[in-house]
């Protein structure tokens, strides 16, 4: 039963090339595939080379984005010293399953239309228990990361997923569209407080920081 749950949770994470998208006629959406991954699959075997490279340079993303964000809104950055400390990471990286409130901060604007610091309001997120891995879904908002959390160390979990936009009801299969693929990491930064850090997202910013706190 456990093996089935894990395989069902991560079957849509395989890169398109690994399952022959375009050759088999399978949908690019996750629920259409019957592909299974072996129990115990690690994020390193699933992530694309481009995403592994993005995660490898997480500190560089902080070093570029944070000074720009501080210059744009010094008061906002100073008001959240734990959230915007690149080295803040406590034991217990994986949040427990349940409903969460989440808010996104975009640091280091990309493109002429984006500021170097943008804060969004609270939205709904949820963490699911999928057996060996956990799932993270942003349930509301116009940009909704959805994917899986893989244990990396006690102080860090790796997030691998895709971006759901607008009124879309299903995420694209990971690896089909590089502009939708997401990689990042989750850390606990306080008592019942976590953050999802996304280095070099494809849209709007150099670094996204998503705060997660239990709802209610």
C-alpha positions as CSV (number, residue, x, y, z in Angstrom):
1,X,0.0,0.0,0.0
2,X,2.8,2.4,0.9
3,X,4.6,1.7,-2.4
4,X,1.4,2.4,-4.3
5,X,0.8,5.7,-2.5
6,X,4.3,6.9,-3.2
7,X,4.2,5.9,-6.9
8,X,0.8,7.5,-7.4
9,X,2.0,10.8,-5.8
10,X,5.1,11.1,-7.9
11,X,4.2,9.4,-11.2
12,X,3.6,12.8,-12.9
13,X,7.1,14.1,-11.9
14,X,9.0,12.1,-14.6
15,X,10.6,14.3,-17.2
16,X,8.7,14.1,-20.5
17,X,11.7,12.5,-22.3
18,X,11.7,9.6,-19.9
19,X,8.2,8.6,-20.7
20,X,8.1,9.4,-24.4
21,X,5.7,12.4,-24.5
22,X,4.8,13.0,-28.1
23,X,5.5,9.4,-29.0
24,X,2.9,7.6,-26.9
25,X,0.1,10.1,-27.3
26,X,-0.2,10.6,-23.5
27,X,-1.6,13.8,-22.1
28,X,0.9,16.3,-20.7
29,X,-1.3,16.5,-17.6
30,X,-0.4,14.4,-14.6
31,X,-3.6,12.3,-14.2
32,X,-3.3,10.8,-17.7
33,X,-0.2,8.8,-17.2
34,X,0.3,5.3,-15.8
35,X,4.0,5.7,-15.3
36,X,5.4,4.6,-11.9
37,X,8.6,5.5,-10.2
38,X,10.3,3.0,-7.9
39,X,9.8,3.4,-4.2
40,X,12.5,5.6,-2.6
41,X,13.1,7.7,-5.8
42,X,15.2,10.7,-5.0
43,X,14.6,14.2,-6.3
44,X,18.0,14.2,-8.0
45,X,16.9,11.4,-10.3
46,X,13.7,13.4,-11.3
47,X,14.9,17.0,-11.6
48,X,16.0,18.3,-15.0
49,X,19.6,19.4,-15.4
50,X,18.4,23.0,-15.6
51,X,16.6,22.7,-12.3
52,X,19.5,21.0,-10.6
53,X,21.6,24.0,-11.7
54,X,19.1,26.5,-10.4
55,X,19.1,24.9,-7.0
56,X,22.9,24.6,-7.0
57,X,23.1,28.4,-7.2
58,X,20.6,29.2,-4.5
59,X,23.0,31.3,-2.5
60,X,23.9,33.4,-5.6
61,X,20.2,34.1,-6.1
62,X,20.0,35.4,-2.5
63,X,23.1,37.5,-2.9
64,X,21.7,39.2,-6.1
65,X,18.0,39.5,-5.0
66,X,18.2,40.5,-1.4
67,X,20.2,43.7,-1.8
68,X,17.9,44.9,-4.5
69,X,14.9,44.1,-2.4
70,X,16.4,45.9,0.6
71,X,17.1,49.0,-1.5
72,X,13.5,49.0,-2.8
73,X,11.8,48.6,0.6
74,X,14.3,48.5,3.5
75,X,11.5,48.7,6.1
76,X,9.7,45.6,4.8
77,X,12.9,43.5,4.7
78,X,13.9,44.7,8.2
79,X,10.5,43.8,9.5
80,X,11.0,40.1,8.7
81,X,14.6,39.3,9.8
82,X,14.0,35.5,10.0
83,X,12.1,35.2,6.7
84,X,14.8,37.0,4.8
85,X,17.9,35.5,6.4
86,X,19.4,33.1,3.9
87,X,21.0,31.0,6.6
88,X,18.0,30.6,8.9
89,X,17.3,26.9,8.9
90,X,16.0,24.9,12.0
91,X,15.6,21.2,12.4
92,X,12.2,19.9,11.2
93,X,12.2,21.1,7.6
94,X,9.1,19.1,6.5
95,X,5.9,20.8,7.7
96,X,3.2,18.5,9.0
97,X,0.2,17.7,6.7
98,X,-2.7,20.2,7.0
99,X,-4.0,23.5,5.8
100,X,-1.8,26.5,5.7
101,X,-1.8,30.2,5.0
102,X,0.9,31.3,2.5
103,X,2.2,34.6,1.2
104,X,4.7,35.2,-1.6
105,X,7.5,37.8,-1.7
106,X,9.3,38.4,-5.0
107,X,12.8,39.7,-4.7
108,X,15.0,41.2,-7.4
109,X,12.6,42.1,-10.2
110,X,13.1,40.7,-13.7
111,X,11.7,42.8,-16.5
112,X,10.9,46.5,-16.6
113,X,7.4,46.0,-15.2
114,X,8.5,44.3,-11.9
115,X,9.7,46.1,-8.8
116,X,12.7,44.7,-6.9
117,X,10.4,43.9,-3.9
118,X,6.8,42.8,-4.3
119,X,4.7,41.4,-1.4
120,X,1.5,39.5,-2.0
121,X,-1.4,38.9,0.4
122,X,-2.1,35.6,2.2
123,X,-3.6,32.7,0.2
124,X,-4.5,29.1,0.9
125,X,-1.9,26.3,0.8
126,X,-2.0,22.7,1.9
127,X,0.6,20.1,2.8
128,X,-0.4,16.5,2.0
129,X,1.1,13.2,3.4
130,X,2.0,11.0,0.4
131,X,3.9,8.3,2.3
132,X,7.6,8.7,1.6
133,X,7.2,12.2,0.3
134,X,4.8,15.1,1.0
135,X,3.0,17.3,-1.4
136,X,2.7,21.1,-1.3
137,X,-0.1,22.9,-3.2
138,X,-0.9,26.6,-3.3
139,X,-4.7,26.4,-3.7
140,X,-5.6,30.0,-4.5
141,X,-4.1,32.9,-6.4
142,X,-3.1,33.4,-10.0
143,X,0.2,31.6,-9.7
144,X,0.0,28.3,-7.8
145,X,3.1,26.1,-7.3
146,X,2.2,22.5,-6.9
147,X,4.6,19.6,-6.3
148,X,6.4,17.3,-3.9
149,X,8.7,17.7,-0.9
150,X,11.6,15.3,-0.7
151,X,13.7,15.0,2.4
152,X,17.2,16.3,1.8
153,X,18.6,17.0,5.3
154,X,16.8,17.5,8.6
155,X,17.1,21.2,8.0
156,X,16.1,21.3,4.3
157,X,13.5,19.6,2.1
158,X,13.6,19.9,-1.7
159,X,10.5,21.0,-3.6
160,X,10.0,19.9,-7.1
161,X,6.9,20.7,-9.1
162,X,5.2,22.9,-11.7
163,X,3.4,26.2,-11.8
164,X,-0.4,26.3,-12.4
165,X,-1.6,29.6,-13.8
166,X,-4.9,31.4,-13.9
167,X,-8.0,29.2,-14.2
168,X,-6.1,26.0,-15.1
169,X,-7.4,23.0,-13.1
170,X,-4.5,20.6,-13.6
171,X,-0.7,21.0,-13.5
172,X,1.4,20.2,-16.5
173,X,3.6,17.1,-16.2
174,X,7.0,18.1,-14.9
175,X,9.6,18.4,-17.6
176,X,7.1,19.2,-20.4
177,X,7.5,23.0,-20.2
178,X,10.7,24.4,-18.7
179,X,9.0,27.7,-18.0
180,X,6.6,26.0,-15.7
181,X,9.0,23.7,-13.9
182,X,9.9,24.8,-10.4
183,X,12.6,23.7,-8.0
184,X,13.3,25.1,-4.5
185,X,13.7,24.2,-0.9
186,X,11.7,24.4,2.3
187,X,13.2,25.3,5.7
188,X,11.7,25.8,9.1
189,X,12.5,29.3,10.3
190,X,10.5,29.5,13.6
191,X,7.8,27.9,15.8
192,X,5.2,26.6,13.3
193,X,6.7,28.7,10.6
194,X,8.3,27.6,7.3
195,X,9.4,29.1,4.0
196,X,9.6,27.8,0.5
197,X,12.5,29.4,-1.4
198,X,12.5,29.4,-5.2
199,X,15.8,30.5,-6.8
200,X,15.6,31.9,-10.3
201,X,11.9,31.4,-11.1
202,X,11.0,31.8,-14.7
203,X,8.8,34.8,-14.2
204,X,9.2,38.2,-12.7
205,X,11.9,37.8,-10.0
206,X,15.3,36.5,-9.1
207,X,14.1,34.8,-5.9
208,X,10.7,34.0,-4.5
209,X,10.1,33.5,-0.8
210,X,6.8,31.9,0.2
211,X,6.0,32.0,3.9
212,X,3.9,29.1,5.3
213,X,2.1,29.0,8.6
214,X,-0.7,26.7,9.8
215,X,-4.2,28.0,9.1
216,X,-6.5,28.7,12.0
